[in-house]
Amino acid sequence: MNTKIKKTEEVLENFYKNLKFPSHLAQATTYSLMAGGKRIRPLLFLSMLEAYKIELKPAHFEVAAALEMIHTGSLIHDDLPAMDNDDYRRGKWTNHKKFDEATAILAGDSLFLDPYFVLASCDLPAQNVVSLVKELAYASGSFGMVAGQILDMDCEKKELNRSEIEEIHQLKTGRMLTFPFVAAGILANVSETELIQLRQIGEKLGLAFQIRDDILDVTRSFAELGKTPGKDIIEEKSTYVSLLGLEAAKTQLLCLLTEVKNALSVLTIVNQSDILLLVKNLEQI
Ligand code: GRG
């Protein structure tokens, strides 16, 4: 896993190091890219390629880096005053606090567009590149993450039912976690049927990931406050936890992860060790 992270990070660092544009833009993109993300999306993609017995080569780390760039750009924009207005992310200043708002907006813009330059330049068959570009735009744009974000903001103060919460999770978080599975399937040249199965696995894992994130948000708040959670923390926003309660949300998380493991076992993959390890890690809460 460490080698996968290291090689992806090399692509991320070198991309902005080698470009000759205003240095504070490179500093701002690199600051957030190297601020300590877990790299779960690249790891899922690279582990799925290995599961399909594909030998990892530089182009694969470029695809992994492209995905991480979009993810990082979305976090920079998510923290902006017009959105969540956060001062800290991963224990460090958010991008607009460290630099300024205009720089953070532009750093996000670069991180949304540069991935397509990376993909279009990588050494993969042209038809694969076209499919990856299409899938990444689908995952991140108005069919995916951006749509989820705007729905989430529109629904901030509303009480949502389970299917409304799931739809937002699916778009905002799920699509970007589905890309690693679908992208690996494209490069492994799997059948249309298996591609559909991969999409379903990604969607389940995406939902599980967001439920886990919601659980951790609440449990971290408890730990920081040093007391049992009040209704105020749990009910601030409609989430799986506010709807079902903490214990039922945990049960649902484990149930989804079991479904993911079962669905993985019927694919034509042969080397499951890293991908199963990643799923198992998500069971820890
Ligand atoms: C224009 C592509 C584009 C996006 C802008 C701001 C925005 C639209 C979307 C926000 C999406 C968002 C913040 C989703 C949350 C997803 C989530 C659970 C993030 C945390 O992911 P981790 O745990 O983070 O992988 P690390 O820190 O490990 O990278």
Boltz pocket constraint, residues with backbone or C-beta under 6 A from the ligand:
constraints:
  - pocket:
      binder: B
      contacts: [[A, 36], [A, 37], [A, 38], [A, 39], [A, 40], [A, 41], [A, 70], [A, 73], [A, 74], [A, 75], [A, 77], [A, 78], [A, 83], [A, 90], [A, 112], [A, 140], [A, 141], [A, 145], [A, 146], [A, 149], [A, 172], [A, 173], [A, 209], [A, 210], [A, 213]]
      max_distance: 6.0
